[in-house]
């Protein structure tokens, strides 16, 4: 379940997005905007925790089967990371990796 951000959360989320593209540290961005750096750090933590909580409540089903080819046997892409396996890994471990547990 993905609940929408409150107006206050949206305000700080927008600042954090702008800070990501800023040429400098989060503290430098805060100074440039007349904000307290500590406040930005706190909101970054709050919004990341909110994001992690919502992601961790989602159920992910994964089926692992032996592919017909031999090199590599399995390729798992997660974002920009890619893992190649010459043999199938333990399905429970793979499920944990994919779900981020």
C-alpha positions in Angstrom: 0.0 0.0 0.0 1.5 3.3 -1.1 0.1 6.2 0.9 0.6 9.6 -0.7 2.9 12.2 0.9 1.4 14.9 3.0 2.0 18.5 1.9 4.7 18.9 4.5 6.4 15.7 3.3 6.1 16.8 -0.3 7.8 20.1 0.6 10.8 18.4 2.2 10.9 15.7 -0.5 11.2 18.4 -3.2 14.0 20.0 -1.3 15.8 16.7 -1.0 15.4 16.0 -4.7 16.9 19.5 -5.5 19.7 18.8 -3.0 20.5 15.6 -4.9 21.2 17.7 -8.0 23.0 20.4 -6.1 26.8 20.8 -6.7 27.8 20.4 -3.1 26.9 18.7 0.2 23.5 18.6 1.7 24.7 21.2 4.3 25.8 23.5 1.4 22.4 23.1 -0.2 20.7 23.9 3.1 22.7 27.1 3.6 22.0 28.2 0.0 18.2 27.9 0.7 18.3 29.4 4.2 17.4 26.0 5.8 18.9 24.2 8.7 21.1 21.3 7.6 20.0 19.2 10.5 16.3 19.6 9.4 17.2 18.3 6.0 19.1 15.3 7.4 16.1 14.5 9.7 13.6 14.6 6.8 15.9 12.5 4.6 15.9 9.9 7.4 12.1 10.1 7.9 11.3 9.8 4.2 13.8 7.0 3.6 12.3 5.1 6.6 8.8 5.6 5.2 9.9 4.3 1.8 11.6 1.3 3.4 8.5 0.5 5.5 6.2 0.6 2.4 8.6 -1.5 0.3 9.1 -4.1 3.0 5.3 -4.8 3.3 5.0 -5.9 -0.3 4.9 -9.6 -1.0 7.2 -10.8 -3.8 6.8 -14.3 -5.3 9.8 -15.7 -7.2 10.1 -18.9 -9.2 13.5 -20.3 -9.8 14.0 -22.9 -12.4 17.0 -24.4 -14.1 17.6 -22.6 -17.4 18.4 -24.6 -20.6 21.8 -22.8 -21.2 25.0 -23.3 -19.2 27.0 -20.1 -19.1 25.9 -18.3 -17.0 23.0 -20.3 -15.7 21.2 -17.4 -14.0 21.5 -13.6 -14.4 19.7 -11.4 -11.8 19.5 -7.7 -12.5 18.6 -5.4 -9.5 18.6 -1.8 -10.6 22.0 -1.2 -12.2 23.6 -4.2 -10.4 23.8 -7.5 -12.1 24.7 -10.9 -10.6 25.6 -14.0 -12.7 25.5 -17.5 -11.4 27.0 -20.6 -13.0 24.8 -22.7 -10.7 21.4 -21.9 -9.2 21.8 -20.3 -5.7 19.6 -21.3 -2.7 16.0 -20.2 -3.6 15.5 -18.8 0.0 18.7 -16.7 -0.3 17.7 -15.5 -3.8 14.2 -14.5 -2.6 15.8 -12.5 0.3 18.1 -10.7 -2.1 15.3 -9.8 -4.5 13.0 -8.6 -1.8 15.7 -6.6 -0.1 15.5 -8.5 3.3 
